[in-house]
Amino acid sequence: MPVSDTRPFAAPDTIYPISNADGSPLKGTVFLKPATRHPRMTVGEYTYASAFDPPEDWAARLAPYLFDFSPERLSIGKFCQIADGVTFITASANHRYDGISSFPFAIFGGGGMEGRPSLPEPGKDTVIGHDVWIGQGAKVLPGARIGNGVIIGAGAVVAGSVADYTIVAGNPAQQIRQRFSRAEVTRLNRIAWWDWPIDDILQHEGLIMAGNVAALEAVAP
């Protein structure tokens, strides 16, 4: 069981931010920024991922089609929560599907790769906002743009754009509800608590976890 005590809050460059009862690191949960080194992937501070069978390479587990040479990028914001089994299917996984065949002849030889008609054009970046919770087994499809404060239900398959502070679930993912009014979302994005110093965040943890936008606005540094 993780330790519950008065430890200082984990530093953002800590790979294993949670300890077992014996003090050993709980390797199934990592802060992704220090745990990943991928040239096409950027992750904000305090974003964590969990896995019941922790991998050696977290980037490869989460985004298996994001190669070092991929033209697209995967960008994940701060304070995101990524559950076991989540997969980001980035654009390098795509095949052409606008013609007769979708078969990627070029990757099996028969000439150079450059300009081969069986390869798709470079795809869009996948962008995940701040404070996004992605539930167990969810899949985020190429080029998705997930707003701040979004909650993605377990097993959801998400494509396209998801507006800030929306709850989505299902396959294909559908909006369940908005977490706040449009005016409140505008105020929350202006408050941007994820950019505050961590000491201020911890001081106002109760307000950040509550639903009173005006109260949080009043203490913004």
C-alpha positions in Angstrom: 0.0 0.0 0.0 1.3 3.5 -0.7 2.5 5.4 2.3 0.1 8.0 3.8 2.1 10.4 5.9 3.5 13.9 6.0 6.0 13.5 3.2 6.7 16.6 1.1 4.9 16.7 -2.2 6.8 14.9 -4.8 9.2 17.0 -6.9 8.3 17.1 -10.6 11.6 15.5 -11.7 10.8 12.4 -9.5 10.2 9.3 -11.7 8.5 7.3 -9.0 6.4 9.8 -6.9 4.7 7.2 -4.7 6.3 4.8 -2.2 5.2 1.4 -1.0 4.8 0.8 2.8 8.4 -0.4 3.0 9.7 2.8 1.4 10.5 1.2 -1.9 9.2 3.0 -5.1 5.9 2.0 -6.5 7.1 1.4 -10.0 3.6 1.2 -11.5 3.1 4.9 -11.3 5.5 7.5 -12.8 5.7 11.2 -13.5 6.0 11.0 -17.2 8.2 14.0 -17.9 11.2 12.5 -16.2 10.3 9.0 -17.1 10.3 9.5 -20.9 12.9 10.6 -23.4 11.3 10.8 -26.8 12.1 13.4 -29.5 8.5 13.6 -30.7 6.8 13.6 -27.3 6.5 16.4 -24.7 4.8 16.1 -21.3 4.1 18.7 -18.7 5.1 18.6 -15.0 3.2 16.3 -12.6 1.4 14.4 -15.3 1.5 10.8 -14.3 0.8 7.4 -15.9 0.0 4.1 -14.2 0.4 0.5 -15.4 -0.1 -2.8 -13.5 2.8 -4.2 -15.5 5.1 -1.2 -15.7 7.1 -1.1 -18.9 10.8 -0.3 -19.4 9.8 2.3 -22.0 6.8 4.3 -21.0 6.7 6.3 -24.3 6.6 3.1 -26.4 3.8 1.7 -24.2 1.6 4.8 -24.4 2.3 5.8 -28.0 3.6 2.7 -29.8 3.3 4.3 -33.3 5.2 7.5 -32.4 8.7 6.8 -33.8 11.8 8.9 -33.5 11.4 9.8 -37.2 7.6 10.5 -37.1 6.7 13.9 -38.5 3.9 14.4 -35.9 4.2 15.1 -32.2 2.3 14.1 -29.1 1.9 16.9 -26.6 0.5 16.2 -23.1 -0.1 19.1 -20.6 0.5 19.4 -16.8 -1.3 17.4 -14.1 -2.8 14.9 -16.4 -3.8 11.5 -15.1 -3.3 8.5 -17.4 -4.7 5.2 -16.3 -3.5 1.7 -17.1 -4.0 0.6 -20.7 -4.4 4.0 -22.3 -3.0 4.2 -25.8 -2.3 7.3 -28.0 -2.6 6.1 -31.6 -0.6 8.8 -33.3 -0.6 9.7 -37.0 2.3 7.4 -38.0 -0.1 4.5 -37.5 -2.3 5.7 -40.4 -2.6 4.1 -43.8 -4.1 5.7 -46.9 -7.8 5.0 -47.2 -8.8 7.3 -50.0 -8.2 4.9 -52.8 -8.7 1.3 -53.7 -6.2 -0.3 -51.3 -4.9 0.7 -47.9 -1.9 -1.6 -48.1 1.4 0.2 -47.3 3.6 -1.3 -50.1 6.4 1.1 -49.5 7.4 -0.1 -46.1 8.1 -3.6 -47.5 10.6 -2.4 -50.1 10.3 -2.3 -53.9 12.1 1.0 -54.1 12.7 4.0 -51.9 10.2 5.3 -49.3 10.3 8.9 -50.5 7.2 10.0 -52.4 5.7 6.5 -52.6 1.9 6.6 -53.4 1.1 3.9 -50.8 2.2 6.2 -47.9 -0.1 8.8 -46.4 0.8 12.4 -46.0 2.1 13.4 -42.6 -0.7 13.6 -40.1 -1.6 16.1 -37.4 -0.1 16.4 -34.0 -2.1 14.9 -31.0 -2.5 17.5 -28.2 -3.7 16.8 -24.7 -4.5 19.8 -22.5 -3.9 20.3 -18.7 -5.6 18.4 -15.9 -7.0 15.7 -18.2 -8.1 12.4 -16.8 -8.0 9.5 -19.2 -9.7 6.4 -18.0 -8.5 2.8 -18.1 -8.1 1.3 -21.6 -9.1 4.5 -23.5 -7.7 5.1 -27.0 -6.9 8.6 -28.3 -6.8 8.6 -32.2 -4.5 10.5 -34.5 -4.7 14.2 -34.4 -7.1 14.4 -31.5 -7.1 17.7 -29.6 -8.3 17.2 -26.0 -9.0 20.4 -24.0 -8.2 21.3 -20.5 -10.0 19.6 -17.7 -11.5 16.9 -19.9 -12.5 13.5 -18.4 -12.4 10.5 -20.8 -14.3 7.4 -19.7 -12.7 4.0 -19.5 -12.6 2.2 -22.8 -13.5 5.3 -24.8 -12.2 5.8 -28.3 -11.6 9.5 -28.9 -11.2 11.3 -32.1 -11.3 15.0 -33.2 -11.6 17.8 -30.7 -13.0 17.7 -27.2 -13.9 21.0 -25.7 -12.5 22.1 -22.3 -14.0 20.6 -19.2 -16.1 18.0 -21.1 -16.8 14.5 -20.0 -16.8 12.0 -22.9 -17.3 8.2 -23.0 -18.1 5.4 -25.4 -17.0 4.2 -28.8 -17.0 6.5 -30.6 -16.7 8.8 -27.6 -19.7 11.1 -27.1 -20.2 14.0 -24.8 -21.8 13.0 -21.6 -22.0 16.5 -20.1 -20.1 19.8 -19.6 -18.4 20.1 -16.2 -18.9 23.8 -16.0 -20.8 26.6 -17.9 -19.1 28.2 -20.9 -18.5 31.4 -18.8 -17.0 29.4 -16.0 -14.7 27.5 -18.4 -13.4 30.8 -19.7 -12.7 31.9 -16.2 -11.0 28.6 -15.3 -8.7 28.8 -18.3 -7.8 32.3 -17.3 -7.1 31.2 -13.7 -4.9 28.4 -15.1 -4.2 26.9 -11.7 -1.8 24.4 -13.3 0.7 27.2 -13.9 0.7 28.3 -10.3 3.8 27.5 -8.1 3.2 24.1 -6.5 3.2 25.7 -3.0 0.2 27.8 -4.0 -1.5 24.8 -5.5 -1.2 22.8 -2.4 -2.2 25.7 -0.2 -5.5 26.0 -2.2 -6.0 22.2 -2.8 -9.4 22.3 -1.3 -10.6 25.1 -3.7 -9.1 23.4 -6.7 -10.9 20.2 -5.9 -14.2 22.0 -5.2 -16.6 23.5 -7.7 -16.6 27.1 -6.7 -14.9 29.0 -9.6 -15.4 32.4 -8.0 -13.7 31.2 -4.8 -10.7 29.9 -6.7 -10.5 33.0 -8.8 -10.3 35.1 -5.6 -7.1 33.4 -4.4 -5.3 33.2 -7.8 -1.8 34.6 -7.4 
